[in-house]
Amino acid sequence: MIADRQFRLLAEIARTLDEAGIAFWLRGGWALDFLVGRIRHDHADIDLVAWLADRDAIDGTLASCGFKRVGEDAHVALDFEKEGESIQILLVESTPSGTLVVRGFESWPFPEGALGHARRLLVMWSAAR
């Protein structure tokens, strides 16, 4: 199942980035699954958020684990593929006023407190769901 594979890849990404000391957050469908505490359905991809300042460290760290970089615009997002799955890491930075934005999309800032510090766990479920 797609969700099984993505969940395993997400666990690998989390372990790898945590070991490297790189902060990241979930976004999109997987973020909602972690908030509700269960996998609701298969997802088209894995969406994450990380700091733009960590771009090179993320790129090297994930590449060393077999994640293949695809795409070109590395100031907005890093796009990877592994095992046929698409992973996008949106890159954010803080403006001098403290607003959280994606470079080039400053007119659409993240809400204040969007990148909280609470960790959520999701335990893998059986294939029967």
DSSP file (Angstrom, degrees, kcal/mol; ACC not computed):
  #  RESIDUE AA STRUCTURE BP1 BP2  ACC     N-H-->O    O-->H-N    N-H-->O    O-->H-N    TCO  KAPPA ALPHA  PHI   PSI    X-CA   Y-CA   Z-CA
    1    1 A M     >        0   0    0      0, 0.0     4,-1.8     0, 0.0     5,-0.2   0.000 360.0 360.0 360.0 147.7    0.0    0.0    0.0
    2    2 A I  H  >  +     0   0    0      1,-0.2     4,-2.9     2,-0.2     5,-0.2   0.922 360.0  53.2 -61.2 -46.1    1.1    3.5   -0.7
    3    3 A A  H  > S+     0   0    0      1,-0.2     4,-2.7     2,-0.2    -1,-0.2   0.875 106.6  53.6 -60.6 -37.8    0.6    4.7    2.8
    4    4 A D  H  > S+     0   0    0      2,-0.2     4,-2.1     1,-0.2    -1,-0.2   0.945 112.2  43.7 -60.3 -48.2    2.7    1.9    4.2
    5    5 A R  H  X S+     0   0    0     -4,-1.8     4,-2.5     1,-0.2    -2,-0.2   0.923 115.6  47.6 -64.3 -45.6    5.6    2.8    2.0
    6    6 A Q  H  X S+     0   0    0     -4,-2.9     4,-3.0     2,-0.2    -1,-0.2   0.893 110.1  52.9 -63.7 -39.5    5.3    6.6    2.6
    7    7 A F  H  X S+     0   0    0     -4,-2.7     4,-2.2    -5,-0.2    -1,-0.2   0.916 110.5  47.6 -62.1 -42.5    5.0    6.0    6.4
    8    8 A R  H  X S+     0   0    0     -4,-2.1     4,-2.0     2,-0.2    -2,-0.2   0.912 113.8  47.1 -64.1 -43.1    8.3    4.0    6.3
    9    9 A L  H  X S+     0   0    0     -4,-2.5     4,-2.8     2,-0.2    -2,-0.2   0.889 110.4  52.8 -65.8 -39.0   10.0    6.7    4.2
   10   10 A L  H  X S+     0   0    0     -4,-3.0     4,-2.7     1,-0.2    -2,-0.2   0.903 108.6  50.0 -62.7 -40.5    8.7    9.3    6.6
   11   11 A A  H  X S+     0   0    0     -4,-2.2     4,-2.5     2,-0.2    -1,-0.2   0.894 111.2  49.5 -63.9 -39.6   10.1    7.4    9.5
   12   12 A E  H  X S+     0   0    0     -4,-2.0     4,-2.6     2,-0.2    -2,-0.2   0.917 111.9  47.8 -65.2 -43.5   13.5    7.2    7.7
   13   13 A I  H  X S+     0   0    0     -4,-2.8     4,-3.1     2,-0.2     5,-0.3   0.939 112.8  48.9 -61.4 -47.2   13.5   10.9    6.9
   14   14 A A  H  X S+     0   0    0     -4,-2.7     4,-2.5     1,-0.2     5,-0.2   0.929 113.6  45.6 -60.4 -46.9   12.6   11.8   10.5
   15   15 A R  H  X S+     0   0    0     -4,-2.5     4,-2.4     2,-0.2    -1,-0.2   0.928 115.9  46.8 -61.9 -45.5   15.3    9.5   11.9
   16   16 A T  H  X S+     0   0    0     -4,-2.6     4,-1.4     2,-0.2    -2,-0.2   0.927 116.3  42.1 -65.4 -47.8   17.9   10.8    9.4
   17   17 A L  H  <>S+     0   0    0     -4,-3.1     5,-2.9     2,-0.2     4,-0.5   0.888 114.1  52.5 -69.7 -37.9   17.1   14.5    9.9
   18   18 A D  H ><5S+     0   0    0     -4,-2.5     3,-1.3    -5,-0.3    -2,-0.2   0.932 108.4  50.6 -61.0 -45.0   16.8   14.1   13.7
   19   19 A E  H 3<5S+     0   0    0     -4,-2.4    -1,-0.2     1,-0.3    -2,-0.2   0.823 111.2  49.3 -62.3 -30.8   20.3   12.4   13.8
   20   20 A A  T 3<5S-     0   0    0     -4,-1.4    -1,-0.3    -5,-0.2    -2,-0.2   0.485 115.5-117.3 -85.9  -3.5   21.7   15.3   11.8
   21   21 A G  T < 5 +     0   0    0     -3,-1.3     2,-0.6    -4,-0.5    -3,-0.2   0.784  64.1 147.1  73.8  27.5   20.1   17.9   14.1
   22   22 A I      < -     0   0    0     -5,-2.9    -1,-0.2    -6,-0.1     2,-0.2  -0.868  41.7-138.3-102.8 121.0   17.9   19.3   11.4
   23   23 A A        +     0   0    0     -2,-0.6    28,-0.5    -3,-0.1     2,-0.3  -0.500  31.3 162.5 -75.5 143.0   14.5   20.6   12.4
   24   24 A F  E     -A   50   0A   0     -2,-0.2     2,-0.3    26,-0.1    26,-0.2  -0.977  21.3-152.7-154.2 162.6   11.5   19.9   10.2
   25   25 A W  E     -A   49   0A   0     24,-2.5    24,-2.6    -2,-0.3     2,-0.2  -0.970  21.4-116.0-136.5 150.5    7.7   19.9   10.3
   26   26 A L  E     +A   48   0A   0     -2,-0.3     2,-0.3    22,-0.2    22,-0.2  -0.503  32.8 178.9 -78.3 153.8    5.0   17.9    8.5
   27   27 A R  E >   +A   47   0A   0     20,-2.2    20,-0.6    -2,-0.2     3,-0.6  -0.952  42.7  19.4-145.8 167.1    2.5   19.7    6.3
   28   28 A G  T 3> S-     0   0    0     -2,-0.3     4,-1.8     1,-0.2     3,-0.3  -0.366 118.6 -15.2  74.9-151.9   -0.4   18.6    4.1
   29   29 A G  H 3> S+     0   0    0      1,-0.2     4,-2.2     2,-0.2    -1,-0.2   0.844 135.2  53.1 -59.4 -40.0   -2.2   15.2    4.5
   30   30 A W  H <> S+     0   0    0     -3,-0.6     4,-2.2     1,-0.2    -1,-0.2   0.871 106.1  54.5 -66.6 -34.7    0.5   13.6    6.7
   31   31 A A  H  > S+     0   0    0     -4,-0.5     4,-2.0    -3,-0.3    -1,-0.2   0.919 108.7  48.9 -62.7 -42.2    0.3   16.5    9.1
   32   32 A L  H  X S+     0   0    0     -4,-1.8     4,-2.4     2,-0.2     5,-0.2   0.905 108.4  53.8 -63.6 -40.8   -3.4   16.0    9.4
   33   33 A D  H  X>S+     0   0    0     -4,-2.2     4,-1.6     1,-0.2     5,-1.4   0.918 109.5  47.6 -59.5 -43.4   -2.9   12.3   10.0
   34   34 A F  H  <5S+     0   0    0     -4,-2.2    -1,-0.2     1,-0.2    -2,-0.2   0.863 110.8  52.5 -66.9 -34.6   -0.5   12.9   12.8
   35   35 A L  H  <5S+     0   0    0     -4,-2.0    -2,-0.2     1,-0.2    -1,-0.2   0.903 115.5  39.0 -67.6 -40.3   -2.9   15.5   14.4
   36   36 A V  H  <5S-     0   0    0     -4,-2.4    -1,-0.2     2,-0.2    -2,-0.2   0.653 110.7-123.2 -85.6 -14.1   -5.8   13.1   14.4
   37   37 A G  T  <5S+     0   0    0     -4,-1.6     2,-0.3    -5,-0.2    86,-0.2   0.656  77.5  72.8  86.4  15.9   -3.6   10.1   15.4
   38   38 A R  S   <S-     0   0    0     -5,-1.4     2,-0.7    -6,-0.2    -2,-0.2  -0.992  83.9-104.7-156.1 156.1   -4.4    7.8   12.5
   39   39 A I        -     0   0    0     -2,-0.3     3,-0.1     1,-0.2    -9,-0.1  -0.755  32.5-172.7 -84.2 116.5   -3.7    7.3    8.8
   40   40 A R        -     0   0    0     -2,-0.7     2,-0.3     1,-0.2    -1,-0.2   0.815  57.3 -33.7 -82.7 -32.6   -6.9    8.3    7.1
   41   41 A H  S    S-     0   0    0    -12,-0.1    -1,-0.2   -38,-0.0     2,-0.1  -0.966  78.2 -61.0-172.3 174.2   -6.0    7.3    3.5
   42   42 A D        -     0   0    0     -2,-0.3     2,-0.3    -3,-0.1     3,-0.0  -0.383  51.4-142.8 -67.7 153.6   -3.2    7.0    1.0
   43   43 A H        -     0   0    0      1,-0.1   -37,-0.1    -2,-0.1     3,-0.1  -0.866  15.7-131.1-120.0 154.9   -1.5   10.3    0.1
   44   44 A A  S    S-     0   0    0     -2,-0.3    42,-0.4     1,-0.1     2,-0.3   0.810  84.7 -23.6 -71.1 -30.3   -0.1   11.6   -3.2
   45   45 A D        -     0   0    0     40,-0.1     2,-0.5     2,-0.0    42,-0.2  -0.909  68.5 -90.0-162.7-175.9    3.2   12.6   -1.6
   46   46 A I  E     - b   0  87A   0     40,-2.3    42,-2.7    -2,-0.3     2,-0.5  -0.976  37.1-165.5-115.1 122.3    5.0   13.6    1.5
   47   47 A D  E     +Ab  27  88A   0    -20,-0.6   -20,-2.2    -2,-0.5     2,-0.3  -0.934  12.9 168.2-114.8 129.6    5.1   17.3    2.3
   48   48 A L  E     -Ab  26  89A   0     40,-2.8    42,-2.8    -2,-0.5     2,-0.4  -0.818  23.9-141.0-129.8 168.7    7.5   18.8    4.9
   49   49 A V  E     +Ab  25  90A   0    -24,-2.6   -24,-2.5    -2,-0.3     2,-0.3  -0.994  27.1 160.6-130.6 139.0    8.7   22.2    6.0
   50   50 A A  E     -Ab  24  91A   0     40,-2.5    42,-2.7    -2,-0.4     2,-0.2  -0.943  44.6 -79.5-148.8 169.6   12.2   23.1    7.0
   51   51 A W  E >   - b   0  92A   0    -28,-0.5     3,-1.6    -2,-0.3    42,-0.2  -0.534  28.4-136.0 -75.3 136.5   14.4   26.2    7.4
   52   52 A L  G >  S+     0   0    0     40,-3.2     3,-2.0     1,-0.3     4,-0.3   0.854 105.4  65.2 -55.9 -36.8   16.0   27.6    4.2
   53   53 A A  G 3  S+     0   0    0     39,-0.4    -1,-0.3     1,-0.3     3,-0.2   0.727 100.0  52.2 -61.1 -21.1   19.2   27.9    6.2
   54   54 A D  G <> S+     0   0    0     -3,-1.6     4,-2.9     1,-0.2    -1,-0.3   0.332  77.0 110.0 -95.4   6.2   19.3   24.1    6.4
   55   55 A R  H <> S+     0   0    0     -3,-2.0     4,-2.7     1,-0.2     5,-0.2   0.901  79.5  42.5 -50.2 -53.8   18.9   23.6    2.7
   56   56 A D  H  > S+     0   0    0     -4,-0.3     4,-2.4    -3,-0.2    -1,-0.2   0.887 115.0  50.3 -65.5 -38.6   22.4   22.3    2.0
   57   57 A A  H  > S+     0   0    0     -4,-0.2     4,-2.5     2,-0.2    -1,-0.2   0.908 112.4  47.3 -65.4 -41.5   22.5   20.1    5.1
   58   58 A I  H  X S+     0   0    0     -4,-2.9     4,-2.8     2,-0.2     5,-0.4   0.941 111.7  51.3 -63.0 -47.6   19.1   18.5    4.2
   59   59 A D  H  X S+     0   0    0     -4,-2.7     4,-2.1    -5,-0.3    -2,-0.2   0.935 115.6  40.2 -56.3 -51.1   20.2   18.0    0.6
   60   60 A G  H  X S+     0   0    0     -4,-2.4     4,-1.8     2,-0.2    -1,-0.2   0.891 115.3  51.4 -67.6 -40.2   23.4   16.2    1.6
   61   61 A T  H  < S+     0   0    0     -4,-2.5     4,-0.4    -5,-0.2    -2,-0.2   0.941 115.2  39.9 -65.3 -48.7   21.9   14.2    4.4
   62   62 A L  H ><>S+     0   0    0     -4,-2.8     5,-2.2     1,-0.2     3,-1.2   0.879 112.3  56.4 -70.9 -36.3   19.0   12.8    2.4
   63   63 A A  H ><5S+     0   0    0     -4,-2.1     3,-1.6    -5,-0.4    -1,-0.2   0.873 101.3  58.3 -60.7 -35.9   21.1   12.2   -0.7
   64   64 A S  T 3<5S+     0   0    0     -4,-1.8    -1,-0.3     1,-0.3    -2,-0.2   0.662 105.0  52.0 -69.2 -13.8   23.4   10.1    1.5
   65   65 A C  T < 5S-     0   0    0     -3,-1.2    -1,-0.3    -4,-0.4    -2,-0.2   0.221 128.6 -93.4-105.1  12.4   20.4    7.9    2.3
   66   66 A G  T < 5S+     0   0    0     -3,-1.6     2,-0.5     1,-0.3    -3,-0.2   0.556  76.4 142.9  91.5   7.9   19.4    7.3   -1.3
   67   67 A F      < -     0   0    0     -5,-2.2     2,-0.5    -6,-0.1    -1,-0.3  -0.731  43.9-140.9 -81.1 125.9   16.9   10.1   -1.7
   68   68 A K  E     -C   81   0A   0     13,-2.7    13,-1.8    -2,-0.5     2,-0.3  -0.768   9.8-129.7 -94.6 126.5   17.3   11.4   -5.3
   69   69 A R  E     +C   80   0A   0     -2,-0.5     2,-0.3    11,-0.2    11,-0.3  -0.549  30.5 176.4 -73.2 133.5   17.0   15.2   -5.8
   70   70 A V  E     +C   79   0A   0      9,-3.0     9,-0.7    -2,-0.3     2,-0.0  -0.933  40.5  36.6-130.6 157.0   14.6   16.3   -8.6
   71   71 A G        -     0   0    0     -2,-0.3     3,-0.1     7,-0.1     8,-0.0  -0.088  66.6-119.5  86.6 169.6   13.6   19.8   -9.6
   72   72 A E  S    S+     0   0    0      1,-0.1     2,-1.8     6,-0.0    -1,-0.1   0.736  78.4  90.1-120.7 -34.9   15.6   23.0   -9.7
   73   73 A D    >>  +     0   0    0      1,-0.2     4,-1.9     2,-0.1     3,-1.0  -0.478  41.5 166.8 -80.3  84.0   14.3   25.8   -7.5
   74   74 A A  T 34  +     0   0    0     -2,-1.8    -1,-0.2     1,-0.2     4,-0.1   0.383  67.2  66.0 -81.4   4.7   16.2   25.1   -4.3
   75   75 A H  T 34 S+     0   0    0      2,-0.1    28,-0.5    28,-0.0    -1,-0.2   0.631 112.0  32.0 -95.4 -16.4   15.3   28.4   -2.7
   76   76 A V  T <4 S-     0   0    0     -3,-1.0    15,-3.0     1,-0.4     2,-0.3   0.807 131.9 -16.3-101.9 -46.2   11.6   27.6   -2.5
   77   77 A A  E  <  - D   0  90A   0     -4,-1.9     2,-0.5    13,-0.3    -1,-0.4  -0.991  50.2-128.7-157.2 156.5   11.6   23.8   -1.9
   78   78 A L  E     - D   0  89A   0     11,-2.3    11,-2.9    -2,-0.3     2,-0.5  -0.969  27.0-159.1-108.5 126.8   13.7   20.7   -2.2
   79   79 A D  E     +CD  70  88A   0     -9,-0.7    -9,-3.0    -2,-0.5     2,-0.3  -0.919  14.8 174.3-110.7 131.1   12.1   17.9   -4.1
   80   80 A F  E     -CD  69  87A   0      7,-3.1     7,-2.8    -2,-0.5     2,-0.3  -0.865  15.9-156.3-128.6 161.8   13.2   14.3   -3.7
   81   81 A E  E     +CD  68  86A   0    -13,-1.8   -13,-2.7    -2,-0.3     2,-0.3  -0.994  15.9 164.5-135.9 144.7   12.1   10.9   -4.9
   82   82 A K  E >  S- D   0  85A   0      3,-1.7     3,-2.3    -2,-0.3   -15,-0.1  -0.911  72.2  -3.4-157.3 134.8   12.7    7.5   -3.4
   83   83 A E  T 3  S-     0   0    0     -2,-0.3     3,-0.1     1,-0.3   -74,-0.0   0.828 129.5 -57.2  52.8  35.7   11.0    4.2   -4.1
   84   84 A G  T 3  S+     0   0    0      1,-0.3     2,-0.3     0, 0.0    -1,-0.3   0.503 110.6 123.7  78.0   3.9    8.7    6.0   -6.6
   85   85 A E  E <   - D   0  82A   0     -3,-2.3    -3,-1.7   -80,-0.1     2,-0.4  -0.780  56.6-133.6-102.3 144.3    7.4    8.4   -3.9
   86   86 A S  E     - D   0  81A   0    -42,-0.4   -40,-2.3    -2,-0.3     2,-0.4  -0.807  20.0-173.5 -97.4 131.5    7.6   12.2   -4.1
   87   87 A I  E     -bD  46  80A   0     -7,-2.8    -7,-3.1    -2,-0.4     2,-0.5  -0.993   0.7-171.7-125.7 124.8    8.9   14.2   -1.1
   88   88 A Q  E     -bD  47  79A   0    -42,-2.7   -40,-2.8    -2,-0.4     2,-0.6  -0.972   7.1-164.7-120.0 130.5    8.8   18.0   -1.1
   89   89 A I  E     -bD  48  78A   0    -11,-2.9   -11,-2.3    -2,-0.5     2,-0.3  -0.922  14.0-148.7-114.0 105.7   10.4   20.0    1.6
   90   90 A L  E     -bD  49  77A   0    -42,-2.8   -40,-2.5    -2,-0.6     2,-0.5  -0.555  15.4-139.0 -72.1 132.8    9.1   23.6    1.6
   91   91 A L  E     -b   50   0A   0    -15,-3.0    12,-0.5    -2,-0.3     2,-0.3  -0.852  23.4-175.8-104.1 123.5   11.9   26.0    2.7
   92   92 A V  E     -b   51   0A   0    -42,-2.7   -40,-3.2    -2,-0.5   -39,-0.4  -0.777   8.2-173.8-116.8 158.7   11.0   28.9    5.1
   93   93 A E  E     -E  101   0B   0      8,-2.7     8,-2.9    -2,-0.3     2,-0.5  -0.960  26.8-113.8-144.1 161.8   12.8   31.8    6.6
   94   94 A S  E     -E  100   0B   0     -2,-0.3     6,-0.2     6,-0.2     5,-0.0  -0.844  27.3-136.7 -99.9 131.2   12.0   34.5    9.1
   95   95 A T    >   -     0   0    0      4,-3.0     3,-2.4    -2,-0.5    -1,-0.0  -0.311  35.5 -96.2 -75.4 167.5   11.8   38.1    7.9
   96   96 A P  T 3  S+     0   0    0      0, 0.0    -1,-0.1     0, 0.0    -2,-0.0   0.797 128.9  54.5 -55.1 -27.9   13.4   40.9   10.0
   97   97 A S  T 3  S-     0   0    0      2,-0.1    -3,-0.0     1,-0.0    -2,-0.0   0.497 123.6-106.6 -84.7  -2.4    9.9   41.5   11.5
   98   98 A G  S <  S+     0   0    0     -3,-2.4     2,-0.3     1,-0.3    -1,-0.0   0.499  70.2 145.6  93.1   4.0    9.7   37.8   12.5
   99   99 A T        -     0   0    0     13,-0.1    -4,-3.0     1,-0.1     2,-0.6  -0.565  48.2-129.2 -76.9 138.7    7.2   36.8    9.9
  100  100 A L  E     +E   94   0B   0     10,-0.4    10,-3.0    -2,-0.3     2,-0.3  -0.796  42.6 158.1 -92.3 120.9    7.6   33.2    8.6
  101  101 A V  E     -E   93   0B   0     -8,-2.9    -8,-2.7    -2,-0.6     2,-0.5  -0.905  44.4-120.0-139.9 163.4    7.7   33.2    4.7
  102  102 A V    >   -     0   0    0      3,-0.3     3,-2.8    -2,-0.3     6,-0.2  -0.926  52.1 -98.8-100.2 131.3    8.8   31.2    1.7
  103  103 A R  T 3  S+     0   0    0    -28,-0.5   -12,-0.1   -12,-0.5   -28,-0.0  -0.254 111.0  17.8 -54.7 129.0   11.2   33.2   -0.4
  104  104 A G  T 3  S+     0   0    0    -28,-0.0    -1,-0.3     0, 0.0     3,-0.1   0.251 117.3  71.4  91.8 -12.0    9.3   34.8   -3.3
  105  105 A F    X   +     0   0    0     -3,-2.8     3,-2.2     1,-0.1    -3,-0.3  -0.165  51.5 135.6-125.9  37.7    5.9   34.3   -1.6
  106  106 A E  T 3   +     0   0    0      1,-0.3    -1,-0.1    -5,-0.1    -3,-0.1   0.725  64.5  68.0 -61.6 -22.4    6.3   36.9    1.1
  107  107 A S  T 3  S+     0   0    0      1,-0.3    -1,-0.3    -3,-0.1    -2,-0.1   0.571  98.6  55.0 -75.5  -6.2    2.7   38.1    0.5
  108  108 A W  S <  S+     0   0    0     -3,-2.2    -1,-0.3    -6,-0.2    -6,-0.2  -0.597  80.6 179.9-121.7  69.2    1.5   34.7    1.9
  109  109 A P        -     0   0    0      0, 0.0    -8,-0.2     0, 0.0     3,-0.1  -0.283  32.5-106.4 -70.1 156.1    3.1   34.5    5.3
  110  110 A F        -     0   0    0    -10,-3.0   -10,-0.4     1,-0.1     3,-0.1  -0.486  46.3 -95.0 -71.9 150.6    2.6   31.5    7.6
  111  111 A P    >   -     0   0    0      0, 0.0     3,-1.9     0, 0.0     4,-0.2  -0.346  52.4 -85.7 -64.3 150.6    0.3   32.2   10.6
  112  112 A E  T 3  S+     0   0    0      1,-0.3   -13,-0.1     2,-0.1     0, 0.0  -0.333 117.1  16.8 -57.3 134.9    2.1   33.2   13.8
  113  113 A G  T 3  S+     0   0    0      2,-0.1    -1,-0.3    -3,-0.1     3,-0.2   0.595  82.2 138.3  78.2  12.1    3.1   30.0   15.7
  114  114 A A    <   +     0   0    0     -3,-1.9     2,-1.2     1,-0.3    -2,-0.1   0.844  65.2  55.4 -61.1 -35.0    2.7   27.8   12.7
  115  115 A L  S    S+     0   0    0     -4,-0.2    -1,-0.3    -5,-0.0    -2,-0.1  -0.637  82.0 178.4-100.9  77.4    5.9   25.8   13.4
  116  116 A G        -     0   0    0     -2,-1.2    -2,-0.0    -3,-0.2    -3,-0.0  -0.084  34.2-126.8 -71.0 175.2    5.2   24.7   16.9
  117  117 A H        +     0   0    0      2,-0.1     2,-0.2     0, 0.0    -1,-0.1   0.450  67.4 117.2-105.8  -2.7    7.4   22.5   19.0
  118  118 A A        -     0   0    0      1,-0.0     2,-0.4     0, 0.0    -2,-0.1  -0.479  55.0-144.1 -70.5 133.6    5.0   19.8   20.0
  119  119 A R        -     0   0    0     -2,-0.2     2,-0.4     2,-0.0    -2,-0.1  -0.790  11.8-160.8 -96.7 141.3    5.9   16.3   18.7
  120  120 A R        -     0   0    0     -2,-0.4     2,-0.4     2,-0.0   -85,-0.1  -0.944   2.7-152.9-120.0 143.8    3.3   13.9   17.6
  121  121 A L        -     0   0    0     -2,-0.4     2,-0.4   -87,-0.2    -2,-0.0  -0.894   5.9-167.5-115.3 147.5    3.7   10.2   17.2
  122  122 A L        -     0   0    0     -2,-0.4     2,-0.4     3,-0.0   -84,-0.1  -0.978  15.0-144.5-134.1 119.6    1.7    7.9   14.9
  123  123 A V        -     0   0    0     -2,-0.4    -2,-0.0   -86,-0.2     2,-0.0  -0.674  29.2-105.1 -87.8 136.7    2.0    4.2   15.4
  124  124 A M        -     0   0    0     -2,-0.4     2,-0.2     1,-0.1    -1,-0.1  -0.331  38.5-144.8 -60.2 136.9    1.9    2.0   12.3
  125  125 A W        -     0   0    0      1,-0.1     2,-0.1     2,-0.0    -1,-0.1  -0.504  22.1 -90.4 -98.9 169.2   -1.4    0.2   11.9
  126  126 A S    >   -     0   0    0     -2,-0.2     3,-1.4     1,-0.1    -1,-0.1  -0.390  37.6-109.9 -76.5 159.8   -2.1   -3.2   10.5
  127  127 A A  T 3  S+     0   0    0      1,-0.3    -1,-0.1     2,-0.1  -123,-0.0   0.744 116.8  64.6 -62.9 -22.2   -2.9   -3.6    6.8
  128  128 A A  T 3         0   0    0      1,-0.1    -1,-0.3     0, 0.0    -3,-0.0   0.768 360.0 360.0 -72.1 -24.7   -6.5   -4.4    7.7
  129  129 A R    <         0   0    0     -3,-1.4    -1,-0.1     0, 0.0    -2,-0.1   0.493 360.0 360.0  47.7 360.0   -7.0   -0.8    9.1
